[in-house]
Amino acid sequence: MENALTVVVVGCGNMGSEHARAYRADPGFNLVGLVDRVPEVRRRLAADLGAVPEYDDLGTALAGAAPDCVAICTYPDTHAALTLQAFEAGCHVFVEKPIAATVAEAEAVVGAARRTGRKLVVGYILRHHPSWLKFIELARTLGKPLVMRMNLNQQSAGSAWATHKSLMQSMSPIVDCGVHYVDVMCQMTGSTPVRVSAIGARLTEDIPPGMYSYGQLQVVFADGSVGWYEAGWGPMMSETAFFVKDVVGPLGSVSITSAPGSGGKASADTSSHTKAESLLLHHAGLDRHGAFERKDEIVELADEPDHLELCAREQRYFRRAIIDDLDLAPHLADAVNSLRIVLAADESVRTGRTVELR
């Protein structure tokens, strides 16, 4: 494509390799570099994609490839520093969630995007999934307050458990994964979160002191809506009810009914985490005899993109944000807001106290 944007991908693990493949297939981008500190990892991906230039670090890639864009798909505690480095080199940035490891870092990154005039898109993949957009749309028809119940527990072993242990060097499961689902709750309510409480448990000694491998947060919104989110990682986690996505309001409820992995053990399979397949919509209205006025509805979801296609949709949005000069201020405010909520939950686990957000 004429005027294709050049892009370097930083981090060649699970997420980075998916994004790199999607960039390689997109005529709107020209993949000009792969960065990973482990040579074998980036070499394997470069060979698969057809001789993409390799770099040891982002600074070398910025100097050697001079890209228009940088896609940061590394561990969360590196996101802020790498994003700031890319901005200073004049690049637009796509960064995987969460935007940073602290609220202060997140605000600094957003400020740098504004100061440099560069676009910053955060990898909230569910915002590009038609099934999840429909889920949010239906939740908004249920009246207020809403009761939002969500979890994503992952039974992991082998390389998946190694990845989880690496993540827990700096971030708990309810922070790393929680930003997605708290973001969904905020979209459903359209209300301001006011306080957060949380519990956690350390189910293994294979993680740093003070870290916990299971957590559950509870958030209260100004409109009276409440939500909980639960996440645990490791070989001890149960495969029973590991994927709950359910919303209740005065007028009924809506639920994702086909949990990925039902009948099989797939909770650690990241490609399954976005799948919905169908929604169950329940109407609460009763007739004069006390019976339900309307039958439950199964909402079939025909457009069910896989993880690679969702990465491609994120990247098309990233390109559109650059080419059409989209106003990303609301997107970035939401990214900081969801991070603030899950970090408040992390504080609550560690202190045993409810955290007020306003």
C-alpha positions, 0 to 999 in steps of 0.5 A: 500500500502507498504510504504504508507506515513502518513499524517495529515490534518490541517483545516477541513472546505470545502477544508480540508474535501475534502483533508482528504476524498481523502487521506483516499481513497488513498492507497499511504497515511495513514491519521493519524490525523485531526487538527482543532481548532473547536472540533465539526468540526473535530469530525464530519469529523473524525466520517465520515472517521472512527475514525481518531485521532483528535488534537487541534493544529499542534504541538500536532499532530506532537508530537502524530502522527509523520507524514511524511506529513502535508496538510495545508488547513487553512485560508491563513494568517496561511499558512506560519507559519504552513508550517515552523512548519511542515518543522522544524518537518521534514515533507513534506508539501502540502499547499493550495493556496496562499502559504502565505499572503505576498511575504516575507513570501512566499520566506521564506517558499520556502527557508525553503523547500530548506534548510530542503530538504522537498518537498512543493506542493502548491494547484494550482488545475487547474494545475491538470485539463485536461480541463484547461490544454487543455484551456491553450494549445489552448490559446498558438496557438492563436499568440501574444499578448493575451487578457485574460479575466477571472472572478469568482464572487460568490453570497453567503449567509448563511455558504458560506457568513460566510466563505467569511467574514472570508477570508476577515478578512485578504485577498481580493477576487482578492488575494485569488482567483486571484492567480489561474487565474493569474497563468493560464495567466502566463502559457498561455503567457509564458512571464514576467508580467511588471505592474499591476493596479486594482480597488476595491469597498467595497460593505458591512460593514460586513467586516473589515475597509479598506477591499473591497469585489469586485476587478478587476485587469489588468496585462500587460506582456512583450510580449504585452499580457494583462489580467484582472481578476474580483472577488467579494463575497457576497449576493449582487453579480450578477449571470449574467456572473459570470464565464468568461474564454475567451482568444483572440489572432491574430489567433482567440479565445478560451473560456470555453463555459459551465459556471457552474450554467447556469440556476441555482444559483451556483456561491458560489458552490466551486465544480463548479468552476473548471468545463469546459465541453467544449471549443469553438475554433474560427479561425480568418482566412479569405478567399479572399472573406472576409469570415471565412476560417474555422468554429468554433470548439466545443472541447468536454472534456471527462475527467471532474473530480469533486472536490474530484477527483482533490484533489486526483490528487493533492495528487498523484502528491504530493506523486510522488514529494516525492517518485521520488524526483521531482524538484519543484523549477519551481512550487514554483517560479510560486507560488511566482510569481502569489502571487506577481502579485495579491498582487501588484493588492491589492496595486494598489487598496489601493493606486490608482496607477499602480504598476511596477513589474520590 
